[in-house]
Amino acid sequence: MDKSEGRVDLKKHWDKAYENSPTEKLGWFEGVPTLSLELIAQCKLDASAKIFVAGAGSSTLIDALLKLNYTQLIANDISSEALDVLKLRIPAADQKRLDYVIDDLTNPTVLKDLTNIDLWYDRAVVHFFLKEVEQQTYFNLIKSTVKKGGFVLLAAFALDGAKKCCGLDVFRYNTQMFQDRLGDDFELVSTQDHTYINPFGDTRPYVYTLFQRKE
Ligand SMILES: C[S@@+](CC[C@H](N)C(=O)[O-])C[C@H]1O[C@@H](n2cnc3c(N)ncnc32)[C@H](O)[C@@H]1O
């Protein structure tokens, strides 16, 4: 299988996941993303802040951010099916505050043009990037898009967490690994372990980290 076929398969894999399950039955569903919202509140962003949600899927974080009156949200995913589910749920009146970008975070095309991001948010996405080149591309994208003073919230399976999600192997993280990837230009604001219980009652240990780019 060549590289491009692998990517197509991955898109299909995620499309199927969203086709086969309603959002609330997905293994990563959160009714209210409480911890994420608490951490985002700490950033004290203006309503006009540009918030990029990497691998957003059909996450309820988007609904919550719209309720908080943010006006410049970008929901990205490799799966068009995921973003279709999200789009169908968001009220028409809110659509103008939300852009949808179908693109692969490990092989970005449209995303290369992103700039001036105030908050880069990733829950349960970065841990799917197994290869060094994918990880490098992903973290380089953060570095080229998040502005000085901007924030990066990364939440991933912890080192003692599950080894798979949605049938795929994962690469688990701790805080230092994120710091090493982001480099000295990003300062750790806060970090905490978090135990997420999925809709099937399974325990999923996460690490939540918030970084700020130095001015
Ligand atoms: C476990 S789900 C998490 C979804 C969402 N962040 C949440 O917390 O509910 C992982 C998401 O990452 C997306 N994804 C996986 N690989 C991706 C890639 N290379 N580029 C963009 N999105 C990707 C999947 O389609 C899926 O929506």
Ligand as a Chemical Component Dictionary entry (heavy atoms), coordinates in Angstrom:
data_LIG
# 
_chem_comp.id                   LIG 
_chem_comp.type                 NON-POLYMER 
_chem_comp.pdbx_formal_charge   0 
_chem_comp.three_letter_code    LIG 
# 
loop_
_chem_comp_atom.comp_id 
_chem_comp_atom.atom_id 
_chem_comp_atom.alt_atom_id 
_chem_comp_atom.type_symbol 
_chem_comp_atom.charge 
_chem_comp_atom.model_Cartn_x 
_chem_comp_atom.model_Cartn_y 
_chem_comp_atom.model_Cartn_z 
_chem_comp_atom.pdbx_ordinal 
LIG C1  C1  C 0  -11.181 10.103 18.708 1  
LIG S1  S1  S 1  -11.844 11.268 17.605 2  
LIG C2  C2  C 0  -11.914 12.759 18.585 3  
LIG C3  C3  C 0  -12.881 13.767 18.025 4  
LIG C4  C4  C 0  -12.971 15.079 18.820 5  
LIG N1  N1  N 0  -11.703 15.744 18.904 6  
LIG C5  C5  C 0  -13.534 14.844 20.190 7  
LIG O1  O1  O 0  -12.845 15.043 21.184 8  
LIG O2  O2  O -1 -14.715 14.451 20.252 9  
LIG C6  C6  C 0  -10.491 11.589 16.524 10 
LIG C7  C7  C 0  -10.843 12.542 15.407 11 
LIG O3  O3  O 0  -9.679  12.881 14.675 12 
LIG C8  C8  C 0  -9.972  12.859 13.288 13 
LIG N2  N2  N 0  -8.700  12.601 12.588 14 
LIG C9  C9  C 0  -7.970  11.474 12.612 15 
LIG N3  N3  N 0  -6.850  11.601 11.880 16 
LIG C10 C10 C 0  -6.890  12.861 11.372 17 
LIG C11 C11 C 0  -6.020  13.598 10.516 18 
LIG N4  N4  N 0  -4.885  13.049 10.054 19 
LIG N5  N5  N 0  -6.363  14.859 10.190 20 
LIG C12 C12 C 0  -7.511  15.421 10.667 21 
LIG N6  N6  N 0  -8.363  14.762 11.475 22 
LIG C13 C13 C 0  -8.065  13.498 11.826 23 
LIG C14 C14 C 0  -10.988 11.741 13.159 24 
LIG O4  O4  O 0  -11.732 11.788 11.981 25 
LIG C15 C15 C 0  -11.834 11.960 14.405 26 
LIG O5  O5  O 0  -12.875 12.858 14.187 27 
# 
loop_
_chem_comp_bond.comp_id 
_chem_comp_bond.atom_id_1 
_chem_comp_bond.atom_id_2 
_chem_comp_bond.value_order 
_chem_comp_bond.pdbx_ordinal 
LIG C1  S1  SING 1  
LIG S1  C2  SING 2  
LIG S1  C6  SING 3  
LIG C2  C3  SING 4  
LIG C3  C4  SING 5  
LIG C4  N1  SING 6  
LIG C4  C5  SING 7  
LIG C5  O1  DOUB 8  
LIG C5  O2  SING 9  
LIG C6  C7  SING 10 
LIG C7  O3  SING 11 
LIG C7  C15 SING 12 
LIG O3  C8  SING 13 
LIG C8  N2  SING 14 
LIG C8  C14 SING 15 
LIG N2  C9  SING 16 
LIG N2  C13 SING 17 
LIG C9  N3  DOUB 18 
LIG N3  C10 SING 19 
LIG C10 C11 SING 20 
LIG C10 C13 DOUB 21 
LIG C11 N4  SING 22 
LIG C11 N5  DOUB 23 
LIG N5  C12 SING 24 
LIG C12 N6  DOUB 25 
LIG N6  C13 SING 26 
LIG C14 O4  SING 27 
LIG C14 C15 SING 28 
LIG C15 O5  SING 29 
# 
